C-alpha cells in the first residue's frame, strides 16, 4: 500500500503499453553510438529524472539534431508507443510550429528567432528498459514535456505531460489560420457556456487570467496553489458530460490502454470532488486560464501571452507524477516480502 492508499492493482496494469515502450527504447538505444549513449542514458535514481522545462532552453539528453535520420525515426517510435495517435500527432504539430514561430519573429525583427528549431528536442532514458524493476524516459523541448515511468513491465505513469503552442493560431503566411491544441480551448469554452449565471459566479474566480500556469515546472504540483471552482457534483448531466470530455481530452493524449487505466484511477478517486475554475473574460481573443482539480488530477491551461495566442497546458497527478505512487507501493510490497 502506498502512502496514498493506492496499492499495486493488477487491474491497473498495462503490460502491452509497457512492452511496446521497452521494445522501442531498446531499439533506439541499440542504434546509438557509445558517445551518444553517454548523453542519452542516466541512472534511474539520478535527480535529472525530475528536471523538466517547457521554455526554449537546452536540456540534458540527446537532441534530435544530434541523431542520424534512422536514430530519429527510432526515437519518435518511442513517442508513438506511449501516446495515442492524436497525442503523437499533436506533439509533432507542436514541434513543427518552431520554424513557423521563427519566421514570424524574424519578420518583425525580434532577436533570437534563430533558436526556433524543430530538432531541439531532447530524449533521455533513465535506467534500463527491462521487464523487471523501474525505468523511465522523456522527451523535452519548447512546449513539449513528456515523462513516462515504467514499473515491472506492467505499470505505467505518464505525468507530468505538458503541451504548448505558439502561435496557437498562425496569424499569416503559408500556414495562416492553423490552430494547434484547439480542443483544449474549445472544450473548456463549451463547458463554460453551459454554466448557469449562479454556477459561473462560482467557477469564474478572477476577471484577469494569470500570466502562466500556476504550478510552473515545479517537481511537485501543490494542490493549494490551484483555485477551486464549481464542483462536478454541482453540475447537471450535460454539464458533467462537458467536464468529462475536457478531462478525457487530456488523459487521451496517451495510448488508449493507458488512458483507460488513468481514467479508472480518476473515477476511483471520486469525480464528484473534481472542480472547474476559470479566470479571464468569457469572450474569445482575451487572455484566459482554467484549472480542473481533483483529489489526484490536475489540468492547467493558460493562454495569455502574445496577445492570447500562446497556449500552455499540462496534465499532472498529485500522487503519481514520476510514478511516485506506483514506486511507493512497489517498495512497500518488497519490504513486506511480497513480490
C-alpha positions, 0 to 999 in steps of 0.5 A: 500500500502506498502512502496514498492508499493506492496499492499495486492493482493488477487491474491497473496494469498495462503490460502491452503499453509497457512492452511496446515502450521497452521494445522501442527504447531498446531499439533506439538505444541499440542504434546509438553510438557509445558517445551518444549513449553517454548523453542519452542514458542516466541512472534511474535514481539520478535527480535529472529524472525530475528536471523538466522545462517547457521554455526554449532552453537546452536540456540534458539528453540527446537532441534530435539534431544530434541523431542520424535520420534512422536514430530519429525515426527510432526515437519518435517510435518511442513517442508513438508507443506511449501516446495515442495517435492524436497525442503523437500527432499533436506533439509533432504539430507542436514541434513543427510550429518552431520554424513557423514561430521563427519566421514570424519573429524574424519578420518583425525583427525580434532577436533570437528567432534563430533558436526556433528549431524543430530538432531541439528536442531532447530524449533521455532514458533513465535506467534500463528498459527491462521487464523487471524493476523501474525505468523511465524516459522523456522527451523535452523541448519548447512546449513539449514535456513528456515523462513516462515511468515504467514499473515491472513491465506492467505499470505505467505513469505518464505525468507530468505531460505538458503541451504548448503552442505558439502561435496557437493560431498562425496569424499569416503566411503559408500556414495562416489560420492553423490552430494547434491544441484547439480542443483544449480551448474549445472544450473548456469554452463549451463547458463554460457556456453551459454554466448557469449565471449562479454556477459561473459566479462560482467557477469564474474566480478572477476577471484577469487570467494569470500570466502562466500556469500556476504550478510552473515546472515545479517537481511537485504540483501543490494542490493549494496553489490551484483555485477551486471552482464549481464542483462536478457534483454541482453540475447537471448531466450535460454539464458533467458530460462537458467536464468529462470530455475536457478531462478525457481530452487530456488523459487521451493524449496517451495510448488508449490502454493507458488512458483507460487505466488513468481514467479508472484511477480518476473515477476511483478517486471520486469525480464528484470532488473534481472542480472547474475554475476559470479566470479571464473574460468569457469572450474569445481573443482575451487572455484566459486560464482554467484549472480542473482539480481533483483529489489526484488530477490536475489540468492547467491551461493558460493562454495569455501571452502574445496577445492570447495566442500562446497556449500552455497546458499540462496534465499532472497527478498529485500522487503519481507524477514520476510514478511516485505512487506506483514506486511507493507501493512497489517498495512497500510490497518488497519490504513486506516480502511480497513480490 
